[in-house]
């Protein structure tokens, strides 16, 4: 939810008007889909990376306002916590300039931001959950200054009527309560965007849902939260719980959560926006002056502001995006399952695997989602988050197999084929997907490295858990800047 919003108190009338306006937006959207008004000629890909800020000791630095002023670049923005930032990498054609040019563009942006952050005593950390983050770091004082975060916090707790309960059982056990949504700020992700036509949207969204568990297993990078070792990708259960507007009594009634995998394969992008209106009350009922149907009648493109704002407060792991650029509307699948980091090289390898595999799956004669139940796809996501690269996952025609075997035998060749069909030649594909291959061969990702280094420090130094996590974090940052893929990082 990237829009700036004012500090407000909402009335019942506000909510009624907003519901009516969203329905008008949905009607306009349906007309646009029917009339084929979308930009599909030169589809692009995009990337957003959320980062943490740390001080010289590797501890959280609540300085995002100062760092943003120092960076002075509109591509950078605040996130929920004062120790968070986000960079929006400009969209591009998948093969424009080759992977090396995209990697250099991202590294240049991050290095520039790092240099500016250093001027105000902070550093960037690209990791799923900052290992040194403690519960004391995520109180009300940690909310970013932008009024939209404070308003969102108020609305979530108004809906809940009680404190958040966060409970995760993994290697260790975590049970805490929170009186703000700032624990969500611990979750920093990589978000891949893929522009698709309305006709192709359902296939690409279904494909992204089918491989979400595989993606998370390969790229897990969030094993620690508040000093405890939990899931390999603890970001998944934390995000699901830290934005939950449902008290326990509402949960047991089967009311859907706002962090949502979904409940069925779709046949149209319209299905997802319609579900948003049917199932989720508005958190931020802000109406704009625009009348979408009138703009359509005038042969103009509506912004559908109410529909898109509401969509931004429903946190699907693969989210539909409607956007207007230079007067032309387009659709994107926003893939949100992956953590940030560990390096730009790892991020781009993850992106190549995602873009190539989804294309190959969409072009299969018998789609994978016709051979896999939706419930199995959702279960795979949580199994992968819990077990990481050691997970065993189901795949049609193979049964339940180790994820590394599934990737090496079946999915990696498909990703190659999908990238080739997109116009990416072998010289470009091999270095990118080679990172995924070696991650599987070595069975090592960011979560494995973090856990192994913590154990080594605990075995060789007489220090407490937090100090061990701090030392591990400093080693992580040093290797992150070298940009060697995480499977090559030494433990000793």
C-alpha positions as CSV (number, residue, x, y, z in Angstrom):
1,X,0.0,0.0,0.0
2,X,2.2,2.8,-1.3
3,X,-0.2,5.7,-1.4
4,X,0.1,8.6,1.0
5,X,-3.0,9.1,3.1
6,X,-4.0,11.8,5.6
7,X,-4.7,11.2,9.2
8,X,-8.5,10.8,9.5
9,X,-11.3,9.4,11.5
10,X,-13.7,7.4,9.3
11,X,-17.4,7.6,9.6
12,X,-20.1,5.0,8.8
13,X,-21.0,7.2,5.8
14,X,-17.4,7.1,4.6
15,X,-17.5,3.3,4.6
16,X,-20.8,3.1,2.8
17,X,-19.6,5.5,0.0
18,X,-16.4,3.6,-0.3
19,X,-18.2,0.3,-0.8
20,X,-20.4,1.9,-3.5
21,X,-17.4,3.5,-5.2
22,X,-15.4,0.2,-5.2
23,X,-18.4,-1.5,-6.9
24,X,-18.4,1.3,-9.5
25,X,-14.6,0.7,-10.0
26,X,-15.2,-3.0,-10.4
27,X,-17.9,-2.4,-13.0
28,X,-15.5,-0.1,-14.9
29,X,-12.8,-2.7,-14.7
30,X,-15.1,-5.4,-16.1
31,X,-15.9,-3.1,-19.0
32,X,-12.2,-2.5,-19.7
33,X,-11.5,-6.2,-19.7
34,X,-14.3,-6.8,-22.2
35,X,-13.1,-4.0,-24.5
36,X,-9.4,-5.0,-24.4
37,X,-8.1,-1.6,-23.3
38,X,-4.9,-2.9,-21.8
39,X,-1.2,-2.3,-22.8
40,X,0.2,-5.7,-23.9
41,X,2.5,-4.7,-26.7
42,X,5.8,-4.6,-24.8
43,X,5.4,-6.4,-21.5
44,X,7.9,-5.5,-18.8
45,X,9.2,-6.9,-15.6
46,X,9.9,-5.0,-12.4
47,X,11.5,-5.4,-9.0
48,X,11.1,-4.0,-5.5
49,X,13.5,-4.7,-2.7
50,X,12.8,-4.0,1.0
51,X,15.8,-3.5,3.2
52,X,16.7,-3.0,6.9
53,X,18.8,-0.3,8.3
54,X,21.5,-1.1,10.9
55,X,24.2,0.8,12.8
56,X,27.9,0.1,12.9
57,X,27.3,-2.8,15.4
58,X,24.7,-4.5,13.2
59,X,21.8,-3.4,15.5
60,X,18.6,-1.9,14.1
61,X,18.9,1.8,13.2
62,X,15.6,3.7,13.3
63,X,16.8,6.3,10.8
64,X,14.8,5.8,7.6
65,X,13.6,9.5,7.4
66,X,17.2,10.7,7.7
67,X,18.5,8.1,5.2
68,X,15.7,9.0,2.7
69,X,16.6,12.7,2.9
70,X,20.3,11.8,2.3
71,X,19.5,9.5,-0.7
72,X,17.1,12.1,-2.2
73,X,15.8,9.7,-5.0
74,X,12.1,9.1,-5.7
75,X,12.9,5.5,-6.4
76,X,13.4,5.0,-2.6
77,X,10.6,5.2,-0.1
78,X,9.8,4.4,3.5
79,X,8.3,1.2,4.8
80,X,6.3,0.4,7.9
81,X,9.2,0.5,10.4
82,X,11.7,3.2,10.9
83,X,14.4,0.6,10.3
84,X,13.0,-0.2,6.8
85,X,13.4,1.2,3.3
86,X,12.3,0.1,-0.1
87,X,13.8,0.6,-3.6
88,X,11.6,0.4,-6.7
89,X,13.9,-0.6,-9.5
90,X,12.7,0.8,-12.9
91,X,10.7,-1.7,-15.0
92,X,12.3,-3.1,-18.1
93,X,12.0,-5.7,-20.8
94,X,13.2,-9.0,-19.4
95,X,16.1,-9.3,-21.9
96,X,16.8,-5.6,-22.4
97,X,20.6,-5.2,-22.1
98,X,21.1,-8.6,-20.6
99,X,21.2,-9.7,-17.0
100,X,24.5,-8.1,-16.4
101,X,23.1,-4.6,-17.1
102,X,20.2,-5.2,-14.8
103,X,22.5,-6.4,-12.0
104,X,24.7,-3.4,-12.4
105,X,21.8,-1.1,-12.3
106,X,20.5,-2.6,-9.0
107,X,24.0,-2.7,-7.5
108,X,24.6,0.9,-8.4
109,X,21.3,2.0,-6.8
110,X,22.1,0.0,-3.6
111,X,25.7,1.2,-3.4
112,X,24.6,4.8,-3.9
113,X,22.1,4.4,-1.1
114,X,24.6,2.7,1.2
115,X,27.1,5.6,0.7
116,X,24.4,8.1,1.6
117,X,23.2,6.1,4.5
118,X,26.7,6.0,5.9
119,X,26.7,9.8,6.1
120,X,23.9,9.6,8.7
121,X,25.3,6.6,10.6
122,X,23.4,3.8,9.0
123,X,23.9,0.8,6.7
124,X,21.7,-1.2,4.4
125,X,21.0,-4.9,5.2
126,X,19.3,-7.1,2.6
127,X,17.9,-10.0,4.6
128,X,14.4,-11.5,5.2
129,X,14.4,-10.8,8.9
130,X,17.2,-8.8,10.6
131,X,18.7,-11.3,13.0
132,X,19.5,-8.7,15.6
133,X,16.0,-7.3,15.8
134,X,14.5,-7.6,19.3
135,X,11.0,-7.3,20.6
136,X,11.8,-3.9,22.1
137,X,12.6,-2.6,18.6
138,X,9.1,-3.0,17.3
139,X,6.9,-0.8,19.5
140,X,4.9,2.2,18.6
141,X,8.1,4.3,18.5
142,X,9.2,2.3,15.5
143,X,6.4,3.2,13.2
144,X,7.5,5.3,10.2
145,X,6.5,9.0,10.2
146,X,4.2,8.8,7.3
147,X,0.5,9.1,8.5
148,X,-0.6,6.2,6.4
149,X,1.2,3.7,8.6
150,X,-0.3,5.2,11.8
151,X,-3.8,5.1,10.2
152,X,-3.3,1.6,9.1
153,X,-2.2,0.6,12.6
154,X,-5.3,2.2,14.1
155,X,-7.6,0.5,11.6
156,X,-6.1,-3.0,12.1
157,X,-6.5,-2.7,15.9
158,X,-10.0,-1.2,15.6
159,X,-11.0,-4.3,13.6
160,X,-9.3,-6.7,16.0
161,X,-10.3,-5.1,19.3
162,X,-7.3,-6.7,21.0
163,X,-3.6,-7.2,20.9
164,X,-1.9,-9.3,18.2
165,X,-0.7,-12.7,19.2
166,X,2.3,-14.1,17.4
167,X,3.0,-17.8,17.9
168,X,5.6,-19.8,15.9
169,X,6.8,-23.3,16.7
170,X,10.0,-24.2,14.9
171,X,13.4,-25.2,16.1
172,X,12.5,-23.1,19.1
173,X,9.2,-21.7,20.3
174,X,8.0,-18.1,20.2
175,X,4.9,-16.7,22.0
176,X,4.4,-12.9,22.2
177,X,1.7,-10.2,22.1
178,X,2.0,-6.9,20.3
179,X,0.0,-3.7,20.6
180,X,1.1,-2.3,17.2
181,X,1.5,-3.8,13.7
182,X,5.2,-3.0,13.8
183,X,6.3,-6.7,14.1
184,X,5.3,-6.8,10.4
185,X,8.2,-4.5,9.7
186,X,10.5,-7.3,10.5
187,X,9.4,-8.9,7.2
188,X,11.5,-7.6,4.3
189,X,10.9,-9.1,0.9
190,X,11.8,-9.1,-2.7
191,X,8.8,-8.5,-5.0
192,X,9.0,-9.5,-8.7
193,X,6.5,-7.9,-11.1
194,X,5.4,-9.4,-14.4
195,X,3.3,-7.5,-16.8
196,X,0.8,-9.8,-18.6
197,X,-2.2,-9.5,-20.8
198,X,-5.7,-9.9,-19.4
199,X,-6.0,-13.1,-21.4
200,X,-2.8,-14.6,-19.9
201,X,-3.2,-13.3,-16.4
202,X,-5.0,-16.3,-14.9
203,X,-2.4,-18.7,-16.2
204,X,0.5,-16.7,-14.9
205,X,-1.2,-16.2,-11.5
206,X,-2.0,-19.9,-11.2
207,X,1.5,-20.8,-12.2
208,X,3.0,-18.5,-9.6
209,X,0.7,-20.0,-6.9
210,X,1.8,-23.5,-7.9
211,X,5.5,-22.8,-7.5
212,X,5.3,-20.5,-4.4
213,X,6.5,-23.3,-2.1
214,X,9.4,-24.2,-4.3
215,X,10.5,-20.6,-4.5
216,X,10.4,-20.2,-0.7
217,X,12.3,-23.5,-0.1
218,X,15.1,-22.5,-2.4
219,X,15.5,-18.9,-1.2
220,X,14.6,-19.1,2.5
221,X,16.6,-16.4,4.4
222,X,14.7,-15.7,7.6
223,X,15.5,-18.3,10.3
224,X,15.6,-15.9,13.3
225,X,13.1,-13.7,15.0
226,X,13.5,-11.9,18.3
227,X,16.5,-14.0,19.2
228,X,14.9,-17.4,18.5
229,X,15.5,-19.8,15.7
230,X,12.1,-20.7,14.2
231,X,11.2,-21.6,10.6
232,X,13.7,-21.4,7.7
233,X,11.5,-18.6,6.3
234,X,9.9,-17.2,9.4
235,X,8.7,-14.2,7.4
236,X,5.8,-16.3,6.1
237,X,4.0,-17.0,9.5
238,X,5.1,-13.7,10.9
239,X,3.5,-11.7,8.1
240,X,0.3,-13.8,8.3
241,X,-0.1,-13.1,12.0
242,X,1.2,-9.5,12.2
243,X,-1.5,-8.0,10.0
244,X,-4.4,-10.2,11.1
245,X,-7.5,-8.2,11.7
246,X,-9.4,-11.2,13.1
247,X,-9.8,-12.0,16.8
248,X,-9.9,-15.7,17.7
249,X,-13.7,-16.0,17.6
250,X,-13.8,-14.6,14.0
251,X,-11.0,-17.0,12.9
252,X,-12.8,-20.1,14.0
253,X,-15.8,-18.9,12.0
254,X,-13.7,-19.3,8.8
255,X,-13.4,-15.6,8.0
256,X,-10.6,-15.1,5.6
257,X,-7.3,-13.5,6.7
258,X,-5.9,-10.4,4.9
259,X,-2.6,-12.1,4.3
260,X,-4.0,-14.7,2.0
261,X,-2.8,-17.4,-0.3
262,X,-6.3,-17.6,-1.8
263,X,-8.7,-20.6,-2.0
264,X,-9.0,-21.6,-5.7
265,X,-7.4,-21.5,-9.1
266,X,-8.8,-18.6,-11.1
267,X,-10.1,-18.1,-14.7
268,X,-9.7,-14.3,-14.9
269,X,-8.0,-11.5,-13.1
270,X,-11.5,-10.2,-12.4
271,X,-11.9,-13.1,-10.0
272,X,-9.3,-11.7,-7.6
273,X,-10.6,-8.1,-7.5
274,X,-14.1,-9.4,-7.1
275,X,-13.0,-11.5,-4.1
276,X,-11.4,-8.4,-2.6
277,X,-14.8,-6.6,-2.5
278,X,-16.8,-9.6,-1.5
279,X,-14.7,-10.9,1.4
280,X,-12.8,-7.9,2.9
281,X,-14.1,-4.8,4.6
282,X,-12.2,-1.6,3.8
283,X,-9.4,-0.6,6.1
284,X,-8.9,2.8,4.6
285,X,-12.2,4.0,3.0
286,X,-10.8,7.0,1.2
287,X,-12.8,8.2,-1.9
288,X,-11.4,10.2,-4.8
289,X,-13.3,12.6,-7.0
290,X,-12.9,10.5,-10.2
291,X,-15.9,8.9,-11.6
292,X,-14.6,5.8,-13.4
293,X,-17.6,5.1,-15.7
294,X,-17.7,8.7,-16.8
295,X,-14.0,8.6,-17.7
296,X,-14.6,5.4,-19.7
297,X,-17.5,7.1,-21.6
298,X,-15.2,9.9,-22.4
299,X,-12.6,7.4,-23.9
300,X,-10.2,8.1,-21.0
301,X,-8.5,5.7,-18.7
302,X,-9.7,5.6,-15.0
303,X,-7.2,5.3,-12.2
304,X,-9.7,3.1,-10.2
305,X,-8.2,4.6,-7.0
306,X,-10.5,2.9,-4.5
307,X,-10.1,-0.5,-6.1
308,X,-6.3,-0.3,-6.1
309,X,-6.1,1.2,-2.6
310,X,-8.3,-1.7,-1.2
311,X,-6.2,-4.2,-3.2
312,X,-3.1,-2.8,-1.4
313,X,-4.5,-3.7,2.0
314,X,-5.1,-7.3,1.1
315,X,-1.7,-9.1,1.2
316,X,-2.0,-11.9,-1.3
317,X,1.3,-13.8,-1.7
318,X,0.7,-13.3,-5.5
319,X,-1.2,-10.0,-5.9
320,X,-3.0,-8.7,-8.9
321,X,-1.9,-5.1,-9.8
322,X,-3.8,-2.6,-12.0
323,X,-1.8,0.4,-12.9
324,X,-1.9,3.3,-15.4
325,X,1.4,4.6,-17.0
326,X,1.3,7.5,-19.4
327,X,-2.4,7.1,-19.8
328,X,-2.3,3.4,-20.7
329,X,-3.6,0.7,-18.2
330,X,-1.8,-2.6,-17.7
331,X,-1.9,-5.6,-15.4
332,X,0.8,-7.2,-13.4
333,X,1.3,-10.3,-11.2
334,X,3.2,-9.2,-8.1
335,X,5.1,-12.1,-6.7
336,X,5.6,-11.5,-2.9
337,X,6.7,-14.8,-1.4
338,X,10.5,-14.3,-1.3
339,X,12.7,-12.7,1.3
340,X,15.2,-10.0,0.5
341,X,18.8,-11.0,-0.2
342,X,21.2,-12.4,0.5
343,X,22.9,-10.7,-2.5
344,X,21.9,-9.1,-5.8
345,X,23.3,-12.1,-7.5
346,X,20.9,-14.4,-5.5
347,X,17.9,-12.0,-6.1
348,X,18.4,-12.0,-9.9
349,X,18.9,-15.8,-10.0
350,X,15.6,-16.1,-8.1
351,X,14.0,-13.8,-10.6
352,X,15.2,-15.8,-13.6
353,X,13.9,-19.0,-12.1
354,X,10.5,-17.4,-11.4
355,X,10.1,-15.7,-14.8
356,X,11.3,-18.7,-16.8
357,X,9.4,-21.3,-14.9
358,X,6.1,-19.5,-14.9
359,X,6.3,-19.0,-18.7
360,X,7.1,-22.7,-19.2
361,X,4.2,-23.7,-17.0
362,X,1.7,-21.4,-18.7
363,X,2.7,-22.9,-22.1
364,X,2.3,-26.5,-21.0
365,X,-0.5,-28.4,-22.9
366,X,-1.9,-29.7,-19.6
367,X,-1.4,-27.0,-16.9
368,X,0.0,-28.0,-13.6
369,X,-2.9,-26.4,-11.8
370,X,-5.3,-28.9,-13.5
371,X,-3.3,-31.7,-11.9
372,X,-2.8,-30.2,-8.4
373,X,-5.3,-29.2,-5.8
374,X,-5.2,-25.6,-4.6
375,X,-5.0,-26.9,-1.0
376,X,-1.8,-28.8,-1.8
377,X,-0.3,-25.7,-3.3
378,X,-1.0,-23.7,-0.1
379,X,0.3,-26.5,2.1
380,X,3.5,-26.6,0.1
381,X,4.1,-22.9,0.9
382,X,4.0,-23.5,4.6
383,X,6.0,-26.8,4.4
384,X,8.7,-25.0,2.5
385,X,8.7,-22.0,4.9
386,X,9.1,-24.4,7.8
387,X,11.7,-26.7,6.4
388,X,13.5,-24.6,3.7
389,X,15.8,-26.3,1.2
390,X,15.4,-29.6,3.1
391,X,11.6,-29.7,2.4
392,X,9.9,-32.5,0.6
393,X,7.2,-31.1,-1.8
394,X,4.5,-32.7,-3.9
395,X,4.6,-32.3,-7.7
396,X,2.3,-34.0,-10.2
397,X,3.9,-37.0,-11.8
398,X,6.6,-37.2,-9.2
399,X,4.7,-37.4,-5.9
400,X,6.4,-36.0,-2.8
401,X,10.1,-35.6,-3.4
402,X,13.0,-33.5,-2.0
403,X,12.7,-30.0,-3.4
404,X,16.3,-30.1,-4.6
405,X,15.5,-33.2,-6.7
406,X,12.3,-31.7,-8.0
407,X,14.1,-28.6,-9.1
408,X,17.2,-30.3,-10.6
409,X,15.2,-33.0,-12.5
410,X,12.1,-31.2,-13.5
411,X,11.8,-27.5,-12.8
412,X,15.2,-26.1,-13.7
413,X,15.0,-27.5,-17.3
414,X,11.6,-25.9,-17.6
415,X,12.9,-22.6,-16.4
416,X,15.6,-22.7,-19.0
417,X,13.0,-23.4,-21.7
418,X,10.8,-20.6,-20.5
419,X,13.7,-18.1,-20.6
420,X,14.7,-19.3,-24.0
421,X,11.1,-18.8,-25.3
422,X,11.4,-15.2,-23.8
423,X,14.5,-14.6,-26.0
424,X,17.2,-15.1,-23.4
425,X,20.1,-17.1,-24.9
426,X,22.3,-19.7,-23.2
427,X,25.1,-17.3,-22.4
428,X,22.7,-15.2,-20.3
429,X,20.7,-18.1,-18.8
430,X,23.5,-20.3,-17.6
431,X,25.0,-17.9,-15.0
432,X,21.6,-17.0,-13.6
433,X,20.1,-20.5,-13.4
434,X,23.5,-21.9,-12.5
435,X,23.1,-20.2,-9.1
436,X,19.9,-22.1,-8.5
437,X,21.5,-25.3,-9.6
438,X,24.4,-25.0,-7.3
439,X,22.1,-23.9,-4.4
440,X,20.4,-27.3,-4.9
441,X,23.6,-29.3,-5.3
442,X,25.1,-27.8,-2.1
443,X,21.7,-27.6,-0.3
444,X,22.7,-24.2,1.0
445,X,20.7,-21.0,1.1
446,X,20.7,-17.9,3.3
447,X,18.8,-19.6,6.1
448,X,21.2,-22.6,6.2
449,X,24.2,-20.2,6.3
450,X,22.8,-18.1,9.1
451,X,22.0,-21.1,11.2
452,X,25.4,-22.8,10.7
453,X,27.3,-19.6,11.4
454,X,25.3,-19.0,14.6
455,X,26.1,-22.6,15.8
456,X,29.8,-22.1,15.0
457,X,30.0,-18.9,17.0
458,X,28.1,-20.5,19.9
459,X,30.6,-23.5,19.8
460,X,33.7,-21.3,19.7
461,X,32.9,-18.2,21.7
462,X,31.5,-17.8,25.2
463,X,28.9,-15.2,24.3
464,X,25.1,-15.0,24.6
465,X,22.6,-15.5,21.9
466,X,22.2,-11.9,21.0
467,X,25.9,-11.2,20.7
468,X,26.2,-14.3,18.5
469,X,23.5,-13.1,16.3
470,X,25.1,-9.7,16.1
471,X,28.5,-11.2,15.1
472,X,26.7,-13.4,12.5
473,X,24.9,-10.3,11.1
474,X,28.2,-8.4,10.7
475,X,29.7,-11.4,8.7
476,X,26.5,-11.5,6.6
477,X,26.8,-7.9,5.7
478,X,30.5,-8.3,4.7
479,X,29.6,-11.2,2.3
480,X,26.5,-9.4,1.0
481,X,28.7,-6.6,-0.3
482,X,30.9,-9.0,-2.1
483,X,27.9,-10.2,-4.1
484,X,29.0,-13.8,-4.3
485,X,25.9,-16.1,-4.2
486,X,25.2,-17.3,-0.7
487,X,25.9,-21.0,-1.5
488,X,29.6,-20.0,-1.8
489,X,29.8,-18.2,1.5
490,X,32.2,-19.9,4.0
491,X,31.1,-20.8,7.5
492,X,34.5,-20.7,9.2
